[in-house]
Amino acid sequence: MKSFLLVCSLFLTSHLLAQPFADEIGQFKKEDALHPPPANSILFVGSSSFRKWTDVSNYFPGYTIINRGFGGSSFPDLIRYANDIIVPYHPKQVVIYCGDNDLAASDSVSADTVFERFRVLFEMIRTSLPGENIVYVSIKPSPSRARLREKMEKANLLIQTYLSINSHASFVDVYHKMLNPDGSIMTDIFLEDSLHMNAKGYTIWQKAITPYLSK
């Protein structure tokens, strides 16, 4: 029996480690065990645009922020780990940034696919945390993914329309705030990879997001 249990334990451990971003999620859980995040916080969850925002709390003084951006995650990853890094915190508000990695992963991923993935995550959160205030930060444009702009714009519109008919839900449009007057993508707000933002880019996000944060 002991040998059987050991084999089962090893299988489950290897299965977990085989999941994308399992190491990062495991690290979050270790940190939470050692230093439990304060209750009634605002949770930022999503992909690397949040992960790299390491000083996010400095941009929002007076708010208690938990940052759970991880890897180059996409919506299936957020769905997979929702019960690990969203639901347990019981935040007063969830701020989500995700979607452009979904589109960049494969040409077969459409705007409708991104919307359906978002809807699944939204409904998961609503089921587990009824009445939770949910904010979605629009997919951002970036020079390295300019070819995806049409899909990004359609996905943003689908999500914005969906949120407009749901209570306690908001859509933050950072997409258009990151464009020049002629409609081209700003270039000086990005790092050398032309994908992730520098401080100027995050300042745009700060100004766009702040009006939607729960006091």
C-alpha positions in Angstrom: 0.0 0.0 0.0 2.8 2.4 0.9 4.5 1.8 -2.4 1.2 2.4 -4.2 0.7 5.7 -2.4 4.3 6.8 -3.1 3.8 6.1 -6.8 0.5 8.1 -6.8 2.2 11.0 -5.0 5.1 11.0 -7.5 2.6 10.9 -10.4 0.6 13.8 -9.1 3.7 15.8 -8.4 5.1 15.2 -11.8 1.7 16.0 -13.4 1.6 19.3 -11.5 5.1 20.3 -12.5 4.3 19.5 -16.1 1.6 22.2 -16.2 2.7 25.5 -17.7 4.0 28.0 -15.1 3.6 25.5 -12.3 6.9 26.8 -10.7 5.6 30.4 -10.6 2.2 29.3 -9.1 4.0 27.2 -6.6 6.1 30.1 -5.6 3.1 32.3 -5.1 1.5 29.7 -2.8 4.7 29.4 -0.8 4.8 33.2 -0.4 1.1 33.2 0.6 1.8 30.6 3.3 4.6 32.5 4.8 3.1 36.0 4.4 -0.7 35.8 3.9 -1.9 38.7 1.7 -4.2 41.1 3.5 -7.9 40.6 3.1 -10.0 43.0 1.0 -7.2 43.7 -1.4 -7.3 44.5 -5.1 -5.9 41.6 -7.1 -4.0 42.2 -10.4 -3.9 38.9 -12.3 -2.7 38.1 -15.8 0.3 37.9 -18.1 3.7 39.4 -18.2 2.6 43.0 -18.6 1.4 42.6 -15.0 4.3 40.4 -14.0 6.8 42.9 -15.1 5.0 45.7 -13.2 7.0 44.9 -10.1 6.4 48.3 -8.5 2.7 48.4 -9.3 1.9 49.4 -5.7 3.9 52.6 -6.1 1.6 53.6 -9.0 -1.5 53.2 -6.8 -0.8 54.7 -3.4 -3.6 54.2 -0.9 -4.6 50.9 -2.5 -3.5 47.4 -1.3 -2.5 45.5 -4.4 -1.7 41.8 -4.8 0.2 41.2 -8.1 -0.3 37.8 -9.5 0.9 38.3 -13.1 2.8 35.3 -14.3 4.9 34.1 -17.2 3.6 34.8 -20.7 0.3 33.5 -19.6 -2.9 33.3 -21.7 -6.5 32.8 -20.7 -6.4 29.0 -20.4 -3.6 29.5 -17.8 -5.7 31.9 -15.8 -8.6 29.5 -15.9 -6.3 26.6 -14.9 -5.0 28.4 -11.9 -8.0 30.5 -10.8 -8.6 28.3 -7.8 -5.0 28.8 -6.8 -4.3 32.5 -7.3 -7.7 34.3 -7.6 -10.4 32.7 -5.5 -8.4 32.0 -2.3 -7.7 35.7 -1.8 -11.3 36.8 -1.7 -10.3 40.2 -3.1 -12.7 43.1 -3.2 -11.8 43.6 -6.9 -10.1 41.6 -9.6 -8.2 43.4 -12.3 -7.4 41.2 -15.3 -4.9 41.7 -18.1 -4.7 38.9 -20.6 -5.4 38.1 -24.3 -2.5 39.2 -26.5 -0.5 36.1 -25.8 -3.6 34.0 -26.8 -3.6 35.8 -30.2 0.2 35.6 -30.7 0.3 31.9 -29.9 -1.4 30.8 -33.1 -3.0 32.3 -36.2 -5.9 29.9 -35.5 -6.8 31.8 -32.4 -9.5 34.4 -33.3 -10.9 37.3 -31.5 -14.0 35.2 -30.8 -11.8 32.6 -29.2 -10.3 35.2 -26.9 -13.7 36.5 -26.0 -15.0 33.0 -25.2 -12.0 32.3 -23.0 -12.5 35.5 -21.2 -16.2 34.8 -20.6 -15.3 31.4 -19.1 -12.9 33.1 -16.7 -15.4 35.8 -15.9 -18.1 33.3 -15.1 -15.7 31.2 -13.0 -14.9 34.3 -10.9 -18.6 35.3 -10.6 -19.6 31.8 -9.5 -16.9 31.5 -6.8 -17.0 35.1 -5.8 -20.6 36.4 -6.3 -20.9 40.1 -6.9 -17.1 40.5 -7.2 -16.1 43.7 -8.9 -14.2 42.7 -12.1 -12.1 45.0 -14.2 -10.6 44.0 -17.6 -7.7 46.0 -19.0 -8.0 45.9 -22.8 -5.5 44.1 -24.9 -2.7 46.6 -25.6 -1.1 47.3 -29.0 2.6 46.8 -29.4 5.1 47.3 -32.2 6.1 43.6 -32.1 2.5 42.5 -32.6 1.2 45.1 -34.9 0.0 42.5 -37.3 -2.5 41.4 -34.7 -4.2 44.8 -34.3 -7.4 43.9 -36.2 -7.9 40.9 -34.0 -7.0 42.8 -30.8 -9.6 45.5 -31.6 -12.3 43.0 -32.3 -11.6 41.0 -29.1 -11.5 44.3 -27.1 -14.9 45.3 -28.5 -16.5 41.9 -27.8 -15.3 42.0 -24.2 -16.3 45.6 -23.7 -19.8 44.9 -25.0 -20.1 41.9 -22.8 -19.0 43.8 -19.7 -21.4 46.6 -20.4 -24.3 44.3 -19.8 -22.9 42.9 -16.5 -23.1 44.6 -13.2 -20.0 45.3 -11.1 -17.8 45.0 -14.2 -15.7 47.5 -16.1 -13.6 47.7 -19.2 -10.5 49.9 -19.2 -9.4 51.0 -22.7 -5.6 51.3 -22.7 -5.4 50.4 -26.4 -6.3 53.8 -27.8 -4.3 55.6 -25.2 -1.2 53.9 -26.5 -1.6 55.2 -30.0 -0.3 58.4 -31.7 -2.8 60.9 -33.1 -2.3 59.4 -36.6 -3.3 55.9 -35.2 0.2 54.5 -35.2 1.5 52.7 -32.1 3.7 54.7 -29.7 7.2 53.4 -29.7 8.8 55.3 -26.8 6.7 53.6 -24.2 8.2 50.1 -24.8 11.3 48.3 -23.8 13.8 47.1 -26.5 11.6 44.0 -27.2 8.9 46.3 -28.5 6.4 44.2 -26.5 6.7 45.1 -22.8 6.4 48.6 -21.4 8.7 51.0 -19.8 7.7 53.4 -17.0 6.1 55.8 -19.6 3.9 53.0 -20.7 2.9 52.0 -17.2 2.1 55.7 -16.4 -0.5 55.5 -19.2 -1.9 52.4 -17.6 -1.9 54.0 -14.2 -4.0 57.0 -15.4 -6.4 54.7 -17.2 -6.9 52.2 -14.4 -7.1 54.5 -11.4 -10.7 55.7 -11.9 -11.9 52.1 -11.9 -10.3 51.0 -8.7 -12.5 50.3 -5.7 -11.8 52.5 -2.7 
